[in-house]
Amino acid sequence: MLRAGLPLLLIGLLAGCGMIPPEPKTDAAKSVFTLYNVVFAMGVAVFLGVEGFIVYSVFRYRRRDDRLPPQTHGNTLVEIIWTAIPTVIVLILFILSISTLATVEAKSDPSQEGVSIEVDGFQWQWQFRYQDGDQNPDNDVSVIGDQANPPVMVVPVGEPIRLTLVSRDVIHSFFVPQFLIKRDLIPEPEGQDVNHLEFVVSEPGTYGGQCAEFCGDFHAKMTFSVQGVSRADYETWLADAKAGRTPQPSAQPGGQQLELTAANIAFDKTELRAKANQPITLKFTNTEAVPHNVVIIDASNKQLFKTDDLTGPNASGEFNVPALPAGEYTFFCSFHPTQMVGKLIIE
């Protein structure tokens, strides 16, 4: 029993760890997380109760001969108990589930400040169209991704984010694990209503998302992230986007962090290293009152990446460098290409 029991206990613990949901990062997710914990606790109680009675019966009523034990035909009290207990459990779960569903489906007052975004899923990427409050489509801002550079949805924290979910082709599903909810994007006929989703991000951060409905060959590449920022940072990002400047909010979750500083017409590092086929966050700081940037080229001198031009003192930004295959690359400042140059080694 010991040899069999310990591996089973270990498997159970590992399986339980894999089932624990991520820390909730929206108001509705906190309600879902609470409901999950209640259901899990009740499941554990039922499991222990049932298994406990089975183990007790195995040892208490075991026999070493073929004689039948005394037979009991019906017990009203026992039947009432084993009917009442599941009924109470189901009733409690029903009430909690309805309450949680009401929280998830709750809609804010349309007059309340927030952000409206049309989420367009297509094979195999996403487009986020920020709908301007004046209802003028010309003022809308679109963020569209590709497999090398998944899009980032920048939103202010503490405010309602109202999503309209549309699909151009097949069914997709908008899913952010830390929001603890997913919602399908269904290619509805013209004139039919589509799905909507509203949430409030509770704290700043970058939260990875993905399509959670198998949608074709490159379904696994259909990723994105949601970045929660302050209202002031959001306004700055939106103004940059409307002005045609490429906003660089953050790298994708799980990316690598590299730092580079420009001072005295030189980079503080002449060699950077990163892992192959993984996105990179490059934090670039310019301490001088002259413009600098960072350009990355391959062995054939093809430009693969370029930061915004930064003019200091102490100008800084974080930039998304796409995942690169293993090899040796060159980075330099296009304003001072002979003085400010170094190697990027991807291993």
N, C-alpha and C positions, 0 to 999 in steps of 0.2 A: 504493500500500500504506500509506503514511503517513497519507493522508487518511482511509482506511477504518479503519486500525488504531487510531488514537487515540480516535475515538468509541466503538469497540467495547471498548477497554480501560476507558474511563470508565464505560460502561454496566456492564461486569463488576464494577468496583470498587463502584459504587453498589448493584448487586444484592447483592454480598457483604456490604456494610454492613447492608442490610435483613435479611439472614438471620442475623446474629449474635444469639444469644439474650441476654436480659437477665441481669444479674448475679444469680446464685442466692442465695436468702435462706433456704433450708432445708437440712438435712443431706442429704436425698435429692436435692435439686436440684443440689447440688454434684457428685454422681456422674453425673447426667444431663448436666450441663455438660461434664464431663470426657469422657464418651463422645461427645458432639457434636463436641468439638474433635478427638478421634482420628479420627472418621469424616470430618470435614471435611479434615483433613490428608491422610488416605489418598486422598480424592477428588481433592484438588489434585495429589498425586503421580501418580495414574493419568492425570488429564487432561494434565498436562505431559508424561508419558511417551508417551502415545498421540499427542497433537498434535505433540510433538517429532519422533517417527518419521515422521509424515505430512509435515511440513514438510521434513525431511531427504530423504525419498524424492522429494518434488516437485522439489527442486533437484538432488539427486545423480543421479537417473536420468531426467532430462528428455531428450527427444529432439525434433529438429526435422524428422524424416522419418517415414515410415510403417513402418520396419522394426521387427519385434517384438524385444524383448530376450530374452536366454537364458531359457528356461522351466525352473523347478525343480519337480519333482513329488515332494514329500514330503521332510521333513528331521526325523528322529527327535528330535534334540537340541532344535531350535527348538520342536517340538510339546510336548515334555516341559516346557520352560521356560514356554511360554505357558499350559500347564495348571496347572503348579505354583504360579505366582505368584498367580492368582486364588483358588486353593484355600487358600493360606496366608492371604491377606487375609480371605476369608470366615470361616475358622476363628478368626482373631484377633477379628474383629468379633462372631462368635457367642459366644465366651467372655466378652468384655467386656460384651455385651448381657445375657447371663444373669446376670452378676455385678451389673450395674446394676439389673436388674429385681428381683433378690433384695433389694437395698437399698431400693428403692422400696416393695416389698410387705412389708418387715419389720414385725412388730408388737412393741410393747413389752410388758413384763411387766404384766399387768392390775393388779398390786398397786403398780406404780410410780405416783408422783404425776403427775397430768396432768389434762386437761379433756376431758369427753365432750360433744359437741354434736350435736344432730339438725338437719341442714340440710334444710329443706323448700322445694323450688322449686315455684313455681306461676306461672301466666300473670298478670302478668309481673313478679314480684318474689321476694324471699327472706324466709324466717323462720329465725332461729337460736335453737334452744331448748337452753339450757344445762341438762344433766341433773345434778341434785344427787346427791352421793355417797351419801346415805342412801336412795336409790331412792324418795323420796316425791315424786310429781309436783307436789304443792302447793308445793314449794320450788324448782321449776324456774323459770328466768328466760327469757323470750322477747324477742327483738329482731326486729321486723318492719319492713320498709322499704316505701316507695312510690316512685314515679318521681321525685318532687321531692326526696325524702330517702332515698337508698339506705341500707341498713343497714350497720353496722360490727360486725364480729366481733372482739371484744377477747379476746386470748389471751396467756398468759404465755410469755416466750421461754425456750428451753432445756428445755422440757417437752413430752411427747407430747400432741398434739392429736388426739383420736379423733373422726372425723366419721362419722355415719350418714346416708346420702344417700337422701332419699325425694322422690317427686313426687306431686302431686295430680292431674295431668292428662296432660301429654305429656312426652316426653323432654327434659330439660334437661342442662346440663353445668357442673360446678363447675370454674372455671379461673382461676388466678392466675398471670399470665405469669412472675413472679419465682420461683414455686415449680416451674416447668418440668414441670408435670404437670396433666392434667385427668382428671376422672372423671365418668361419666354418672349422672344421677338418673333412674331408670327406674320408671314406674308399675307396679310388680309387683302381682299378685293378692294378696289377703289370705292371710297365712301364708307367703308366699314370702320368701326372704332378699333383702335389698337390698344395694347397693354400699356399701363402706366405704372410708375414706381416712384415713391417719395421717401426720402430719408433725411436725417440730420446727422452729419458727422460730428461726433462728440469731442474729438481732440485732434490737433494737427498731426500729420503723418502721411506716409505713402503706403497704400494698401493695394496689393496685387489682385487682379481679377482675370477672368477667363471666360470663354464660351463653355457652358456646361451641358450642351446638347450636341451630340455627334453630328457634324454638318458636312463631312467630306474629307478628302485626302489630307488637308493641312489644318484640320480642326485643332491639333495640339499647338499650332503656332498662333492661334487666335487669342492673343492675350492683350491686356491693357492694365493700367493702374489708375487709381483715384488718389489725388493728392489734396489733403485738407490743409488750408492755409488761413491766415487771418484775413479779415475783410480788406484791410489796407493792402496786403500782399496780393490778394485776388484782384483788386482794382488796378494795381500796377501791372499785373500779368495781362489783364484784359485790355488795358490801354496799349501795351506793347503789341498785342496781337492785332488790334484794330489799326494800329499805325503801320502794320506790315513788317514789324520787327519779329524775328523768330523767338518766341519765349522759350526759355529753357528751365522748366520748373524743377526737374529732378530726374535722376536716373531711375531705371526700373528696379523694383525690389529684387534683392539678391545679387545686385551688381557689385563690382569691385570699386574701391575708393582709391583714387590717386590724387595727389596734391602737387601743384606746381606754382611757384612764385617768381615774378619778374622784378628784378632790382638791379640798378646800375647797368642797364642794357645787357642783362644776362639772366638766364634761368638759374634757380637755386639747385636744380638737378640736371645732369646731362644724360641720365639713364633712368628709365622707368620700366617696371616689369609688371606683367599681369597674366592671368590665365587665359588660355585659348577658348574661344566660342562662348564667352560670357560677357554681358554688357558691363560697361565701365562708367563710373561717375568721375569726371575730372573736375576737381575744384581748382580754379585758376584765379590767382590774386595778382593784381598789378599795383605795386607800391610807388610807381613813378607817375609824373604828370605828363607823360607822353604815351601814345597809344601802343598797346601790345595785343597780340592774340596768339593762339596755338593752332597750327595746321599739322595734320598727320598725313603722310604720303607713304605709298608702298615702294618696292624696289624699282618699279617702272615709272616712278614719279607721278603716279595717279593720286589725286587728292581724295582721301577717304573721309576726312572730317575737318571741320574748322569751327572754332569758338567765335562768339561775338567779339568785336573790338572793344577792349576795355581801356579807359583812360583814368589814371589814379589822381591823387594818391589813394591807396587802399580801396580800389575798386575790385570787386570779387564776384564770382558767379560759379554755379555748378552746371556742368554740361554733360549731355548724354553722348557717350562714345559707343557706336554700335559694336557688337561682338565681332572679334577679328580672329581669323585662323592663325595657327602658330606660324611664327616667322619674325623677321626683324624689320621694323619700320623706323621712319625718321619723323621727328617732330621739330618744328621751328616757328619762329615769329615771322610773319610775312613782311613786317615793317623793318626787321633787322635780321634777314635770313642767314647772314654769314656769322654774326656775333651770337645769335640766340638759336642754338640748334642742339639736338640730342637724339638719343636712340630710345625707341620703345620696343622692348623685347616681349613678345607674346609666346608663352611656353605651354 
